[in-house]
């Protein structure tokens, strides 16, 4: 199994001991970013360092994705 298979993201969060809404996923591939969002992770598509850092900071301030109806919380980072 590999990205963007939804099982990949679920297993990664489970093995790290975090809820999916706590994760901020960063990747250069749009399909992988969308896959992470589809399971309820916050996700940023990497284009360059400045853009990624700015979007990651904004993502921390936004409510979590509503797909899993999770409680708000600061995301943990997965790179």
ZIVEN-V26271 format. One record per backbone hydrogen bond with DSSP energy under -1.0 kcal/mol. CO is the residue of the C=O (numbers start at 1). NH is the residue of the N-H. If there is no record, write none. Layout:
BEGIN
co = <CO	CO>
nh = <NH	NH>
END
This chain:
BEGIN
co = <2	5	6	7	8	9	10	11	12	13	19	20	22	23	24	25	27	29	30	31	32	33	34	36	37	42	44	48	49	50	51	52	53	54	55	56	58	76>
nh = <5	8	10	11	12	13	14	15	16	18	22	23	76	42	78	44	46	33	34	35	36	37	38	41	40	25	27	52	53	54	55	56	57	58	59	60	62	24>
END
